[in-house]
């Protein structure tokens, strides 16, 4: 099974999760610490300390959002329901834009 090492705050991780969903692929999500020097498990498992990183079934890795998306697009055919996923995600982002932009977040004390 594919394993995605990612963080929720990372825009590239979000795009990869969306692409995996559009393609209808099952994958395991592994959360990665914010600080690079705390990413020991990621480094041991993949040899990288960058998110997102995709660990493939054969043990090889694809590092970085653009590289992962290119890998997925080369190897998997897009199912008919992919467009429905894209539209739903776009509507959700329009409905909740504050989740996309830190500048709209309320100040904390």
C-alpha positions in Angstrom: 0.0 0.0 0.0 1.1 3.5 -0.7 2.3 5.5 2.3 2.1 9.3 2.3 4.3 11.1 4.8 2.7 14.5 5.2 1.6 17.4 7.4 -1.9 18.9 7.5 -0.6 22.5 7.2 1.4 21.8 4.0 -0.3 22.9 0.8 1.7 20.4 -1.3 0.5 17.6 1.0 -3.1 18.7 0.6 -2.7 18.7 -3.2 -1.2 15.2 -3.1 -4.0 13.9 -0.9 -6.6 15.4 -3.2 -4.9 13.8 -6.2 -4.8 10.4 -4.5 -8.5 10.7 -3.8 -9.3 11.8 -7.4 -7.5 8.7 -8.6 -9.4 6.5 -6.2 -6.2 5.1 -4.6 -6.0 3.8 -1.1 -3.1 5.0 0.9 -1.8 5.2 4.5 -1.2 8.6 5.9 1.8 9.2 8.2 1.9 12.5 10.1 5.3 14.2 10.2 6.6 16.5 12.9 6.9 20.2 12.0 10.6 20.4 12.9 12.9 18.7 10.4 15.3 17.6 13.1 12.4 15.6 14.7 11.6 13.7 11.5 13.6 10.6 12.4 10.9 8.1 11.4 10.5 9.8 8.0 14.2 9.8 7.4 14.6 6.2 8.4 11.7 5.0 6.3 12.3 7.1 3.2 15.7 8.6 3.3 14.1 12.1 3.0 13.1 14.7 5.5 10.7 16.6 3.2 7.0 16.6 3.0 5.2 15.3 1.2 7.0 12.0 0.5 5.3 9.0 -1.0 6.6 5.6 -0.1 5.8 3.1 -2.9 5.0 -0.6 -2.5 8.4 -1.6 -3.7 10.1 0.6 -1.0 11.2 3.4 -3.4 10.2 7.0 -2.6 8.9 10.0 -4.5 9.7 13.3 -2.8 7.9 16.6 -3.2 4.4 17.5 -4.3 5.2 18.1 -8.0 7.2 14.9 -8.3 4.5 12.8 -6.6 1.7 14.3 -8.8 3.8 13.6 -11.9 4.4 10.0 -10.8 0.7 9.4 -10.1 -0.3 10.9 -13.4 2.2 8.8 -15.3 1.1 5.5 -13.7 -2.6 5.7 -12.9 -5.6 6.4 -15.2 -8.0 9.0 -14.0 -11.4 7.4 -13.2 -14.7 9.1 -14.3 -15.5 10.3 -10.8 -12.2 12.3 -10.5 -13.9 15.5 -11.8 -16.6 15.2 -9.2 -13.9 15.1 -6.5 -12.2 18.2 -7.9 -15.5 20.2 -8.1 -16.4 19.2 -4.5 -13.0 20.3 -3.2 -13.2 23.6 -5.1 -16.6 24.3 -3.6 -15.3 23.5 -0.1 -12.3 25.8 -0.5 -14.7 28.7 -1.6 -17.0 28.0 1.3 -14.1 27.9 3.9 -11.4 30.3 2.5 -10.1 31.1 6.0 -8.6 27.6 6.1 -6.4 28.5 3.1 -5.1 31.8 4.2 -3.4 32.5 7.6 -4.0 36.2 7.2 -7.7 35.6 7.8 -7.2 33.7 11.0 -8.3 35.4 14.2 -5.4 36.7 16.4 -4.6 34.6 19.4 -3.3 35.9 22.7 
